[in-house]
Amino acid sequence: MDLSQNLRRTEPHKGRFPSALKKALFFLLLAPWESWTTMQEVDWRGFRVLWVHPIDSDIFVRPVRRPSPDALS
């Protein structure tokens, strides 16, 4: 053990993620999701999950075709 070091110093806990990722997650947490979901031109979903279907209140919108059961893994 090196006794020339200051043994009483405190080292702050380093974060698990880089600061850019923390800032992006913070932005997403504060995002105005209620207004984004009503905007047709914005695809606010980052990804689509099979067998989860969004419901549209407009009766003239054709529903999305269900995926094949063979596509599930």
N, C-alpha and C positions, 0 to 999 in steps of 0.2 A: 504494500500500500504506500502511495506517495503522500507523505505527511506535509509536504510543502504547499499543498492545496488548501484552500479555505473549506473546511469540512462543514461549516454551518450555512453555507450558501444554499439558497433555494432555487431550484430550477423549475420554472413554470411547466405545467403539463402541456406537451405539444399536442395539437389537434390531430385527429385521425385522418382528416381530409385536407386537401390544399385549399387555400383561401378563395380561389376562383370558384371552386365547387360550392363552398359555403355560401358565397354571395349569390350564386345561381339558385341554390335551394331556398335561400331567404327571399329572393325575388318571387319564386314560385309560390311560396307560402303566403306572400302578401298580394298576389295577383288578384285582379277583380274577376274571379271566375263567374260570378253571376251574370255580368254583362258580356263576357266572352262566349258563354254558352248560347246566347241568343243571336250572335252574329254568324250568319251563314257563310261568310267569306273566310272566317278564321277556323282552321282545324285545330281546336284546342286539345284534342286527344293526342298524346304522344305516340300511342300505339293502339291497335285494335285487338281485342280478345275475341277469339272464336266463341260462338254461342252466346254472346252478350249483344243484345240488339237494342239500339236506341229507339225510343218511342217518339213518333212525331204526331202532333195534334192535328196536323193538316190531313184531311181525308183524301186529298188528291195526290199525295206523295206516295209513290210506289214503294212498298216495303222492301227491305234488303233481302235478297235471296239467302236462305239458310245454307251454310256450308255442308259439304259432304261429310258424313261420319268418318270416312276414311282419312280425312284431313287431320283428325285429332291424333295427338301422340301421347 
